[in-house]
Amino acid sequence: MSGAKARRVGRWLLLGLAGLTFLVVFALGLLMGTPAGARWAVSTGLALSPISATVGLVEGTLRGPLVLHHLAVEQDGLTARIERIVFDWHPVQLLRKRVVIDSLHVEGVEAFVPSSWDSDRPPPAAKPATAKGPPAVPDLPVDIELRDLQVGIERVTVEQKAEITASTLVGRGSPKAFEARLTLRGRANPASEFEATASVEGSPDDWRLGGDLSFTSGELPPVSGTITLTGSLVGLRVEDAS
């Protein structure tokens, strides 16, 4: 091959590579930066999911913020409705092998769990014995940081057992250090009501867990208590209880 012909082939290869790169960047831009790309990604993900789920409206883009309205889930008799999910993150941080989620807000959760749901599920496969000790932090290919988690539950009904009438969960952190607080109110039967709060903070080998519970049933006097636990998940010790 002559030098001139080789140069022409080289130019065509470079132009072809540049064109392919442009098409890839353009396609990623459409997917990440347009509402149509977000709608396509969400619909494709739901179609591939083993769980039957639908979403009423998708707003925003994949680069954030992304808002899902009226999400519905049905699986083996269990039904759940979520009024709105708001997700915002920094996709550019992926270049640094980091997933930084600014906010994940889940609002207006309602669910119904039939009494037969757990009994209809196949028993879990036996797990091989593992060495004792605190669970190891998974070795993930990226670092994950969640800066603002908020979950608002309006009602969860477990058929013939209990009903949660209000609950909130707030938290932030990463797999190596996390803090969260849960509050809930409900009833175990028409005459028994309960309120509880729980908190957790720390790391997998040094947690601090706290809880408060009050319970009333009919004409019986109310019962309440608090407890604080510290340590790893396999070696928690009671620090305070009343």
Sequence and secondary structure as in RCSB ss.txt:
>XXXX:A:sequence
MSGAKARRVGRWLLLGLAGLTFLVVFALGLLMGTPAGARWAVSTGLALSPISATVGLVEGTLRGPLVLHHLAVEQ
DGLTARIERIVFDWHPVQLLRKRVVIDSLHVEGVEAFVPSSWDSDRPPPAAKPATAKGPPAVPDLPVDIELRDLQ
VGIERVTVEQKAEITASTLVGRGSPKAFEARLTLRGRANPASEFEATASVEGSPDDWRLGGDLSFTSGELPPVSG
TITLTGSLVGLRVEDAS
>XXXX:A:secstr
  HHHHHHHHHHHHHHHHHHHHHHHHHHHHHHHSHHHHHHHHHHHHHH SSEEEEEEEEE TTS EEEEEEEEEE
TTEEEEEEEEEEEE GGGGGGTEEEEEEEEEEEEEEEE TTHHHHS          SSS      SSEEEEEEEE
EEEEEEEETTTEEEEEEEEEEEEETTEEEEEEEEEEEEETTEEEEEEEEEEEETTEEEEEEEEEEEETTS  EEE
EEEEEE TTS EEEEE 
